[in-house]
Amino acid sequence: NISVIEVDYHNRWQLSRLAIITGGEATKVDKTLNYVINFIKEDRKFQILNYDFERR
């Protein structure tokens, strides 16, 4: 299953949108994005991937 979550972290990380992929493979993960994921859900493991919400 793929869960896509739209997150706005422009104030701190200058990232407008993220996709959180659960139970799947992701492309290369940046350390900053890893930190964001840990901040979102400290109790679970997530893989994230750059995503264009307008095209999906």
FENVEN-V912416 format. One line per field, one symbol per residue. ss: DSSP state (H for helix, E for strand, C for the rest). phi: phi as a letter, one per 20 degrees, with the letter a starting at -180 (. if undefined). A space follows every 10 residues. Layout:
ss=???
phi=???
This chain:
ss=CCCCCCCCEC CCCCECCCEE ECCCCCCCCC HHHHHHHHHH CCCCCCEEEC CCHHHC
phi=.dddcecddf fddldebcdd ddmbecfgdf fffgffffff cfececdcbf bdffed
